[in-house]
Amino acid sequence: MKPEKALNLMDLPLPLPLPPDHQEHKWMLRALCRKRAPEVFFPSDGVGVERARKVCAECPVKDECLEYALTYRIDHGVWGGASERERRRILRARRLAAARR
Ligand code: SF4
């Protein structure tokens, strides 16, 4: 069997994707949910969503968190105090607003 050729970065078409900017996610260090059980932010019902929202309402990085979830199209959980359905609405509203421009 012929050995596979090792990946050579010089063979890839330009431009190469940029590496992730880890400075961009520094806000996560101030997230209130770091001190909570992860399942709080992945509720299965409306009562759970309300419980997560109460934590998010006090969080100093709520705006950054919501934008992160919107940017990376995170489908599950409560991010920035917004449920999955609310985030879909926000994205739809932004798409419509951009189409009108
Ligand atoms: S707003 Fe985001 S970072 Fe803050 S507690 Fe809620 S889920 Fe965590």
Boltz pocket constraint, residues with backbone or C-beta under 6 A from the ligand:
constraints:
  - pocket:
      binder: B
      contacts: [[A, 31], [A, 32], [A, 33], [A, 34], [A, 41], [A, 52], [A, 55], [A, 56], [A, 57], [A, 59], [A, 60], [A, 61], [A, 62], [A, 63], [A, 65], [A, 66], [A, 78], [A, 79], [A, 80], [A, 81]]
      max_distance: 6.0
